[in-house]
Amino acid sequence: MQLGFIGLGRMGANMVRRLIRDGHEIVVYNRTPEKTKEIAGEGAKPSFSIEELVGALAKPRAVWVMVPAGDATEAQIKELLEHLEPGDTIIDGGNTNFHDDVRRREDLKKHGINYVDAGTSGGIWGLQVGYCLMVGGDAAAVEPLVPIFTSLAPPGGYLHVGGPGAGHYVKMVHNGIEYGLMQAYAEGFEILHASDYELDLAAISDLWMQGSVVRSWLLELAARAFKANGADLEHIKGFVADSGEGRWTIQEAIDHDVPAPVITLSLLTRFRSRQDDSYGAKVLAALRSEFGGHEVKTE
């Protein structure tokens, strides 16, 4: 199948490689031409403008957008709209807010353009093991793209989960769950690290992968991290960013009166990780000093 692909970052480039490997014809574009030239050397057809990309595709066209969610995706879709024609399809594979998907689908429908949202999980390892794809959109828009989805995904790793926005909605909750899992692992390994025992955290990670109820791919990655950086992780700063999905998951939980304390606290812990010195902790120390005369550490 022929597909246009915009965005050749670490994840996008490997997705293109996987599609080429499965025999698809992929026309690529990236804001920096060096990336385009690199992937062209591996079998993709290069283009150096959106107009050129669209012109290289047979009608009806399908274009996958794999750039950061938000303004970058909005700008890319706006530019595509200047060149696409009725019957063409845009697929957004980034971490877009599902509300934006619903709006975009309605806006593009007025121009006769199909819109499909594809929540994509797999990170930099997807080239080898495949990508889990959670796809939303009208069935008539999704069905012609199934060969692309099945090439990207491992067996059983693709599902059309619902209408417009449903793909990114499921991916949003997926990432919220990921926040909680990662936080639980982080707390558990911190307890082990603080123990009076001399524990090999990499070996324990590997051990837990053998039949344990807490085995997971995240645990495999923990083992990799400990082996690469040592148990003290001394070369890694404990600053944890978030890309928005955890916040959106929590807001959705609030909107539907669903208690989600673990995901919520996991997000708040990420906020705390970005503070070199918490003002709230200073207030707590000051209050303890005032009511109980407890010692306060000064700078």
C-alpha positions in Angstrom: 0.0 0.0 0.0 1.1 3.6 -0.6 1.3 6.0 2.3 2.6 9.5 2.9 4.4 9.9 6.2 5.2 13.2 8.0 7.6 13.2 11.0 10.7 11.1 11.2 11.6 11.3 14.8 12.8 8.3 16.8 9.4 6.7 16.7 8.3 7.9 13.2 11.4 6.8 11.5 11.2 3.3 12.9 7.5 3.1 11.9 8.5 3.9 8.3 11.3 1.3 8.4 8.8 -1.4 9.6 6.4 -0.4 6.8 9.1 -0.5 4.1 10.2 -3.9 5.4 6.7 -5.2 4.9 6.6 -4.0 1.3 4.7 -0.7 1.5 5.6 2.3 -0.6 6.2 5.2 1.8 6.6 8.8 0.7 8.3 10.7 3.6 8.7 14.3 4.6 10.4 15.8 7.6 11.0 19.4 8.6 14.8 18.8 8.6 15.8 17.4 5.2 18.7 15.3 6.7 16.2 12.9 8.2 14.3 12.6 5.0 17.6 11.8 3.1 18.5 9.2 5.7 15.3 7.3 5.4 15.3 7.6 1.6 18.6 5.7 1.7 16.7 2.9 3.3 14.0 2.6 0.7 11.5 5.4 1.3 10.6 7.9 -1.4 11.8 11.4 -0.3 9.9 14.7 -0.5 11.0 18.1 0.7 7.7 19.9 1.0 4.1 19.0 1.8 3.1 19.9 -1.7 5.7 17.5 -3.1 4.6 14.7 -0.8 1.0 15.0 -1.7 1.9 15.2 -5.4 3.8 11.9 -5.2 0.8 10.0 -3.9 -1.9 8.3 -6.0 -5.6 9.2 -5.3 -7.2 8.6 -2.9 -4.3 9.6 -0.7 -3.5 8.6 2.8 -1.1 10.7 4.9 0.1 9.7 8.4 1.1 12.6 10.7 3.6 11.7 13.4 4.7 15.0 15.0 4.3 16.4 18.5 0.7 16.8 19.6 -0.8 20.3 19.8 0.4 23.3 17.7 2.8 21.2 15.5 0.1 18.7 14.5 -2.5 21.5 14.0 -0.1 23.4 11.7 0.7 20.2 9.7 -2.9 19.3 9.2 -3.7 22.9 8.1 -1.0 22.8 5.5 -2.1 19.4 4.3 -5.6 20.7 3.8 -4.3 23.2 1.3 -3.2 20.3 -1.0 -5.4 17.3 -0.3 -8.7 16.6 -2.1 -12.1 15.0 -1.2 -11.7 11.3 -0.5 -8.2 11.7 0.9 -7.4 10.6 4.5 -5.3 12.1 7.3 -4.1 9.8 10.1 -2.9 11.4 13.4 -0.6 9.0 15.2 0.6 11.4 17.9 -0.7 11.8 21.5 -3.5 14.2 20.6 -6.3 15.1 23.0 -9.5 13.2 21.9 -11.5 16.4 22.0 -9.3 17.8 19.2 -9.9 14.6 17.2 -13.7 15.2 17.3 -13.3 18.8 16.2 -10.8 18.0 13.4 -13.0 15.2 12.0 -15.9 17.6 11.7 -13.8 20.4 10.2 -12.2 18.0 7.7 -15.5 16.4 6.8 -16.6 19.8 5.4 -13.8 19.5 2.9 -14.5 15.8 2.1 -11.3 14.7 3.9 -11.4 11.7 6.2 -9.7 11.7 9.6 -8.5 8.8 11.6 -6.8 8.9 15.1 -4.3 6.2 15.8 -3.1 6.0 19.4 0.4 4.4 19.1 2.3 2.7 21.8 5.7 1.0 21.4 8.3 3.7 21.7 11.7 3.1 20.1 11.4 -0.7 20.4 8.4 -0.9 18.0 10.6 -1.6 15.0 11.5 -5.0 16.4 8.3 -6.0 18.4 5.6 -3.9 16.7 3.4 -1.1 17.8 0.1 -1.4 19.7 -2.4 0.6 17.7 -5.7 1.9 19.2 -7.6 3.3 16.2 -10.6 5.6 16.1 -12.6 6.9 13.3 -15.4 6.1 10.9 -15.3 2.6 9.6 -15.3 3.7 6.0 -12.1 5.7 6.6 -10.4 3.0 8.8 -11.0 -0.1 6.7 -8.8 0.9 3.6 -5.9 1.5 6.1 -5.9 -2.0 7.7 -2.9 -3.2 5.7 -0.9 -0.4 7.2 -2.1 -1.1 10.7 -1.5 -4.8 10.5 2.1 -4.2 9.2 2.9 -1.8 12.1 1.3 -4.0 14.8 2.3 -7.4 16.1 -0.3 -10.2 15.8 -3.4 -9.0 17.8 -1.8 -5.6 18.3 -4.3 -3.5 16.2 -7.9 -2.7 17.1 -10.5 -0.3 15.7 -11.8 0.7 19.1 -14.6 3.2 18.1 -15.6 6.4 16.4 -13.7 9.6 15.9 -11.4 10.3 19.0 -11.8 6.8 20.5 -8.3 5.8 19.5 -6.7 8.6 21.3 -9.1 8.3 24.2 -8.1 4.7 24.8 -4.4 5.7 24.4 -4.9 8.5 26.9 -6.2 6.1 29.6 -3.4 3.6 28.6 -0.9 6.3 29.4 -2.6 7.1 32.7 -2.3 3.5 33.7 1.3 3.6 32.7 1.9 6.5 35.1 0.6 4.4 38.0 2.6 1.3 37.1 5.8 3.3 36.7 5.3 5.0 40.1 4.7 1.7 41.8 7.9 0.3 40.4 9.8 3.5 41.3 8.6 3.3 44.9 9.3 -0.4 45.3 12.9 -0.1 43.9 13.5 2.9 46.2 12.6 0.8 49.2 14.9 -1.9 48.0 17.7 0.6 47.3 17.3 2.0 50.9 17.4 -1.4 52.5 20.2 -2.5 54.8 20.8 -5.5 52.5 23.2 -5.2 49.5 20.7 -5.9 46.8 21.4 -6.3 43.1 18.4 -4.4 41.6 19.2 -5.5 38.0 19.2 -9.1 39.1 16.0 -8.7 41.0 14.3 -7.1 38.0 15.3 -10.1 35.9 14.2 -12.5 38.6 10.7 -10.9 38.8 10.4 -11.4 35.0 10.4 -15.2 35.6 6.8 -16.1 36.4 6.2 -13.2 38.9 2.8 -11.5 39.0 4.5 -8.1 38.6 6.4 -9.1 35.4 6.0 -6.6 32.6 7.8 -4.9 29.8 8.4 -1.9 32.1 10.2 -4.3 34.5 12.4 -5.4 31.6 13.3 -1.7 31.0 14.1 -1.3 34.7 16.6 -4.1 34.4 18.1 -2.5 31.4 18.4 0.9 33.2 20.1 -0.7 36.3 22.5 -2.6 34.1 23.4 0.5 32.1 23.5 3.1 34.9 24.1 1.1 38.2 21.8 0.8 41.1 22.4 4.4 42.2 21.4 5.8 38.8 23.9 8.5 39.6 24.1 9.9 36.1 20.3 10.4 35.9 18.5 13.5 37.3 15.2 12.7 38.9 13.3 15.2 36.7 10.2 13.5 35.3 8.2 15.3 32.5 4.7 14.5 31.3 3.2 14.9 27.8 -0.4 15.6 28.9 -2.2 12.3 28.8 -2.0 11.8 32.5 -3.6 15.2 33.1 -6.3 14.5 30.5 -7.0 11.0 32.1 -7.5 12.6 35.5 -9.8 15.3 34.1 -11.9 12.6 32.4 -12.1 10.8 35.7 -13.3 13.9 37.4 -15.8 14.6 34.7 -17.3 11.1 35.1 -17.0 10.9 38.9 -14.5 8.1 38.7 -12.0 7.9 41.6 -8.5 7.6 40.3 -6.2 8.2 43.2 -3.2 6.2 42.0 -3.0 7.9 38.6 -3.6 11.3 40.2 -0.9 10.9 42.8 1.5 9.5 40.2 1.1 12.7 38.1 1.5 14.9 41.2 4.7 13.1 42.1 6.0 14.0 38.6 5.3 17.6 39.4 7.3 17.3 42.6 10.2 15.8 40.8 10.7 19.1 38.9 11.2 21.2 42.0 14.8 21.6 43.2 13.4 22.8 46.6 9.7 22.5 47.3 8.1 25.7 48.7 5.4 23.5 50.2 8.0 21.5 52.1 9.5 24.7 53.4 6.1 25.7 54.8 5.7 22.3 56.4 9.1 22.6 58.1 8.3 26.2 59.2 5.0 25.1 60.8 6.7 22.2 62.6 9.2 24.6 64.0 6.6 27.0 65.1 4.2 24.6 66.9 6.7 22.1 68.2 10.1 23.7 68.2 11.3 21.1 65.7 14.7 21.6 64.1 14.7 23.5 60.8 17.6 22.9 58.3 18.7 26.2 56.8 20.6 26.9 53.5 
